[in-house]
Amino acid sequence: MIIDNVYVYTADKIFVKGGIVLVGDKIMRVYEEEDAPKLTGNVIDGKGNYAIPGLIDLHFHGCMGDDFCDNSKEAIENIAKYNLPSVVAINAFPTDTEAELQLLNKICQEKGVDVAISKVWEKGADGGIELAEKLLNILETKEANYHPLYDLDLSIEEKIETIVKEIYGGDGVEFTKKAKNKIKKYTEQGLSQLPICVAKTQYSLSDQASLLGRPTGFTVKINDIIPSAGAGFLVAISGDIMRMPGLPKRPAAVNMDIDEDGKIIGLF
C-alpha cells in the first residue's frame, strides 16, 4: 500500500535484522546496521500499520527472498554459457542505500565479472563514465569465443526445452495442441532449423509474473509458434503477451522540448 509516496506495511510482517529490513520473506532494503530504520514511533493508524519512507523493493536489482540477488546471479551465469565476457551495470537510483550498492558489487565480484555502478538516471552521461571505461577495457583485453546455446539442427521442441532449462532454470515445457500443430507445420515447411525467440512475461524467469527471484520447479507453457521468416527465427509464445508495445494516445515526445537556455524539458 502506498500513501503519499510512503510505503506502508503491517507491523506483524516487518522486522529489522542487523541492517536488513524484511517484509515477510522479502528483503526490502539493506543498510549499514546503524542506519537501519527504527519501527518505533512510525505507527500511522490504530491497526498496526507502519510507514517507512523510501522502502523500495530490492527486486528492482534482481534481489528477492532469503538469498541475495539470485535473479542477477542467474543472468551472469547465462551470459557465461555463451562463452562471452561481461560487465554488470548496477543501475543506481538516489533511493538506493550505499550498503545495497556495495552488496551488489560484492556479489558480482564473487561471480568473477566486472561491475560498474551506473548513475545515468541521476547524472546523465557523466554517470555512465565508469561503465563505459569498464566496457572498453573488456573489449580491449578479453576474448569472446561465442558459441550458441543449442545446435540449430535440433528439433523446435528441443531448442525451446534447452532455453527453458538452461536459461530460465525450469523443469521442462508444456506445448498446447495449437503449438504442436504449428511445430509440425513449420517442420514440414523446412523452418525447423531456425533459432528460437521466446515471448513471455518480463517479470519472471518463468512464464508466471508472480514468481520472482530465481524460481525452481516450474514448467513453461507454449501456446503458439509464429514465424518471423524475414528476420530468420521462430517466436514461441508463452502466456498472454503483447509482442509489440503500443504507444499512449499522447506520446511522451510531445511534451519534450529545449528551452531558451538550452535545457531539455519534459522528460519526466
Residue pairs with C-beta under 8 A, 6 or more apart in sequence:
1 7
1 8
1 9
1 49
2 8
3 44
3 51
6 51
6 52
6 53
7 51
7 52
7 53
7 55
7 56
8 44
8 49
8 50
8 51
9 23
9 49
9 50
9 52
9 55
10 47
10 48
10 49
10 50
11 39
11 43
11 48
11 49
11 50
12 48
13 23
13 24
14 21
14 22
14 23
14 39
14 50
14 52
15 21
15 22
16 22
16 36
16 37
16 38
16 39
18 33
18 36
19 30
19 31
19 32
19 33
19 34
19 35
19 36
19 99
20 27
20 29
20 30
20 31
20 36
21 27
21 28
21 29
21 30
21 31
21 36
21 37
21 52
21 55
22 28
25 65
25 66
26 57
26 59
26 64
26 65
27 58
27 63
27 64
27 65
27 66
27 68
28 55
28 56
28 57
28 58
29 54
29 55
29 56
29 58
29 97
29 100
30 58
30 97
30 99
30 100
30 103
31 37
31 97
31 99
32 97
32 98
32 99
35 97
35 99
37 52
37 55
39 50
39 52
42 50
42 51
42 52
43 49
43 50
44 50
44 51
54 95
56 95
57 64
58 64
58 100
59 71
59 212
59 213
60 93
61 69
61 72
61 90
61 91
61 96
61 100
61 104
62 69
62 70
62 71
62 72
62 75
62 213
63 69
63 70
63 71
63 72
63 104
63 213
64 70
64 71
64 212
64 213
65 212
65 213
67 213
67 214
68 103
68 107
69 103
69 104
69 107
70 213
70 214
71 205
71 212
71 213
71 214
72 88
72 104
72 107
72 108
73 107
73 111
73 214
74 169
74 205
74 214
76 86
76 88
76 108
76 111
76 113
77 111
78 166
78 167
79 86
80 86
81 149
81 166
81 167
82 146
82 147
82 148
82 149
83 144
83 145
83 146
83 147
84 144
84 145
84 146
85 113
85 114
85 138
85 142
85 143
85 144
86 113
86 114
86 138
87 113
87 114
87 115
87 116
87 131
87 134
87 135
87 138
88 108
88 113
88 114
88 115
88 116
89 115
89 116
89 118
89 131
90 101
90 104
90 105
90 108
90 115
90 116
90 117
90 118
91 118
91 120
91 121
92 101
92 117
92 118
92 119
92 121
92 122
93 121
93 122
94 122
101 117
104 115
105 115
105 117
108 114
108 115
109 115
114 134
114 137
114 138
115 134
116 130
116 131
116 133
116 134
117 130
118 127
118 128
118 130
118 131
119 127
119 128
120 127
120 128
120 131
121 127
148 195
149 162
149 163
149 166
149 167
150 158
150 159
150 162
150 163
152 159
152 193
152 194
152 195
153 193
154 162
155 183
155 187
155 192
156 183
156 186
156 187
156 192
156 196
156 225
156 234
157 173
157 175
157 183
159 195
159 196
160 173
160 196
160 198
160 222
160 236
161 172
161 173
163 196
163 198
164 170
164 172
164 173
164 198
164 219
164 220
165 171
165 172
167 205
168 205
168 206
168 220
169 205
169 214
169 215
169 216
170 205
170 206
170 218
170 219
170 220
171 216
171 217
171 218
171 219
172 219
172 220
173 219
173 220
173 221
173 222
174 219
174 220
174 221
174 222
175 183
175 221
175 222
176 221
176 222
176 223
176 224
178 223
178 224
179 222
179 223
179 224
179 225
179 236
179 237
182 224
182 225
182 226
183 192
183 225
186 192
186 225
186 227
186 234
191 227
191 229
191 234
194 227
194 229
194 232
194 233
194 234
195 232
195 233
195 234
196 233
196 234
196 235
196 236
197 228
197 233
197 234
197 235
197 236
198 220
198 235
198 236
198 238
199 235
199 236
199 237
199 238
199 241
199 243
200 207
200 220
200 237
200 238
200 239
200 241
201 207
201 208
201 209
201 238
201 239
201 241
203 209
203 210
203 212
204 210
204 211
204 212
204 215
205 211
205 214
205 215
206 215
206 218
206 220
207 218
207 220
207 221
207 238
207 239
208 215
208 218
208 239
211 218
220 238
221 238
221 239
222 236
222 237
222 238
223 237
223 238
223 239
224 236
224 237
225 234
225 235
225 236
225 237
226 234
226 235
226 237
227 234
227 235
228 234
228 235
235 243
237 243
252 266
255 266
256 264
256 265
256 266
256 267
257 264
257 265
257 266
258 264
258 265
259 265
